[in-house]
Amino acid sequence: MKLKMLSGAVICLALMSSAYAATCPTLSVTGSSGAEDLTFTSARIKDGSSANSVVICRYEGKDDLGASSGLRLGSPVQGTGGNWNGDDCTVTDGDASKCAFK
């Protein structure tokens, strides 16, 4: 019994201390002419050092279609990886994983 409790406590501590990388979600739009998956183009971190931080994800579609989404995680956020230049990250191939954050 003690071993089970100790194992559970160790697992909980490990989960609380582990940081995970997140990415901007895939975004699709639907209209009268059909559905379209938008292509991820960039991300920006606003107020990254505060609990009110927001990651703004930008997307482009055909013609003049574009969209942005904001992710508020409730904790400070920082970019991970080499594509980040300060609080901005851009890609040309639509790969949101190149603009991961934690």
C-alpha positions in Angstrom: 0.0 0.0 0.0 2.8 2.4 0.9 4.5 1.6 -2.4 1.4 2.5 -4.4 1.0 5.8 -2.5 4.7 6.7 -3.0 4.5 5.8 -6.7 1.4 7.9 -7.2 3.0 10.9 -5.4 6.1 10.6 -7.6 4.1 10.4 -10.8 2.0 13.5 -9.7 5.2 15.5 -9.0 6.7 14.5 -12.4 3.6 15.5 -14.2 3.4 18.9 -12.4 7.0 19.7 -13.2 7.1 18.6 -16.8 6.7 21.3 -19.5 5.1 20.4 -22.8 5.2 22.0 -26.1 2.0 23.2 -27.7 1.3 24.4 -31.3 -1.3 26.5 -33.0 -4.3 24.4 -34.0 -5.4 23.5 -37.5 -8.1 25.9 -38.7 -10.8 25.1 -41.2 -13.6 27.4 -42.6 -16.8 26.5 -44.2 -18.8 28.7 -46.5 -21.4 28.4 -49.3 -18.7 27.5 -51.8 -17.4 24.6 -49.6 -14.8 23.9 -46.9 -11.2 25.0 -46.8 -8.2 24.2 -44.5 -6.3 27.4 -43.9 -2.5 27.3 -43.9 -0.6 28.4 -40.8 1.7 31.3 -41.5 2.9 32.8 -38.2 2.5 33.1 -34.4 3.1 36.0 -32.0 3.4 35.9 -28.2 1.8 38.9 -26.4 2.6 39.5 -22.7 4.6 36.2 -22.6 6.0 36.7 -19.1 2.6 37.1 -17.4 -0.3 34.8 -16.6 -2.4 36.8 -19.1 -0.2 35.8 -22.1 -1.8 35.2 -25.4 -0.4 33.3 -28.5 -1.9 34.8 -31.7 -1.9 32.3 -34.5 -2.3 33.6 -38.1 -3.6 31.7 -41.1 -4.1 32.3 -44.9 -6.4 30.7 -47.4 -7.2 31.1 -51.1 -7.7 34.6 -52.6 -8.1 37.1 -49.7 -9.2 34.6 -47.0 -7.3 34.9 -43.7 -7.9 34.3 -40.1 -6.3 34.6 -36.6 -6.9 32.7 -33.4 -5.8 33.5 -29.9 -4.8 31.0 -27.3 -4.8 32.1 -23.7 -3.1 29.4 -21.6 -3.3 31.1 -18.2 0.4 31.0 -17.6 3.6 32.6 -18.9 4.5 31.4 -22.4 7.8 31.2 -24.3 8.6 30.1 -27.8 10.6 26.9 -28.3 12.8 26.1 -31.3 14.9 28.1 -33.8 12.1 29.8 -35.8 11.3 32.3 -33.0 12.7 35.8 -33.3 11.8 37.3 -30.0 8.0 37.1 -29.7 7.5 36.4 -33.5 7.7 33.2 -35.4 7.0 32.7 -39.2 7.0 29.8 -41.5 6.7 29.4 -45.3 5.6 25.8 -45.4 2.6 25.9 -43.1 4.3 23.7 -40.4 2.9 25.0 -37.1 5.3 22.7 -35.1 8.1 25.0 -36.1 6.5 27.7 -34.0 5.9 25.5 -30.9 5.6 27.2 -27.5 5.5 26.2 -23.8 
